Amino acid sequence: MVRDHIHLVVEVISKDTVDTDTGVKRVLYALAGIPVYLIVHLDKTWEAIDRIEEYRLDWSGERYVPHHVHHAGLILDRPVTLAVTFEALQAP
């Protein structure tokens, strides 16, 4: 069982595990009841963020539905308030 304090999971896609990262883990995190799930997709060079998909649990609390696709920066209103550019996220 997932602890009640886990409200967000961020998954960064790996080129070797794309199917697991975008499919299997999404199902497992939803069943664990984690309210918000972000998937970070990298560009074709695998060096820069292309987009971040935001999913939220549906009314059943057992599966995710797409909420928003972020293209230049990440803006969240829950479970935390956050606004950050992709450039800032990638800075060393």
C-alpha positions in Angstrom: 0.0 0.0 0.0 1.3 3.5 -0.9 1.6 5.9 2.0 -1.0 8.7 2.1 1.8 11.3 1.8 2.7 10.4 -1.8 0.7 12.7 -4.0 2.9 12.9 -7.2 5.1 10.6 -9.2 7.3 11.8 -12.0 8.5 9.3 -14.6 11.3 10.2 -16.9 11.1 8.0 -20.0 14.1 5.8 -20.8 14.6 4.7 -24.4 15.0 1.1 -23.2 11.8 1.0 -21.1 9.3 3.2 -22.9 6.5 0.7 -22.8 7.0 0.0 -19.1 7.4 3.6 -18.3 4.2 4.8 -20.1 2.0 1.7 -19.7 2.7 -0.7 -16.9 3.9 1.9 -14.3 0.9 4.2 -15.1 -1.5 1.4 -14.2 0.5 0.5 -11.0 0.6 4.1 -9.8 -3.1 4.6 -10.4 -4.0 1.4 -8.5 -1.7 2.6 -5.7 -3.9 5.8 -5.5 -1.3 8.4 -6.4 -3.4 11.4 -7.5 -1.0 13.0 -10.0 1.3 11.3 -12.5 3.7 13.1 -14.7 5.5 11.5 -17.7 8.6 13.4 -19.0 9.3 12.7 -22.7 12.7 13.6 -24.1 13.4 14.7 -27.6 14.9 12.5 -30.4 18.4 13.1 -29.0 17.4 11.9 -25.5 19.0 15.0 -24.1 16.2 17.7 -23.8 12.6 17.7 -22.5 10.2 17.5 -25.4 7.0 17.5 -23.3 5.5 16.5 -20.0 2.2 14.7 -19.9 0.1 15.3 -16.8 -2.4 12.6 -15.7 -4.8 12.7 -12.8 -6.9 9.9 -11.2 -10.4 9.7 -12.5 -13.6 9.5 -10.3 -13.0 5.8 -9.6 -9.6 6.4 -8.2 -8.3 3.5 -10.1 -7.1 4.9 -13.4 -5.5 8.0 -14.9 -7.0 10.3 -17.4 -5.0 12.9 -19.4 -5.2 16.3 -17.7 -2.7 18.5 -19.7 0.4 18.3 -21.9 3.1 20.8 -21.0 5.3 22.0 -23.9 7.6 24.7 -22.7 7.3 24.6 -18.9 5.6 22.8 -16.1 2.7 24.5 -14.4 0.9 22.7 -11.6 -1.9 23.7 -9.2 -1.9 20.5 -7.3 -0.6 18.7 -5.4 1.9 21.6 -5.2 1.8 25.0 -6.8 4.7 25.1 -9.3 5.7 27.0 -12.4 9.1 26.2 -14.0 10.4 26.3 -17.6 11.9 23.2 -19.2 15.1 25.2 -19.6 15.3 25.6 -15.8 14.5 21.9 -15.3 17.4 21.0 -17.5 20.0 23.4 -16.1 23.1 21.8 -14.6 
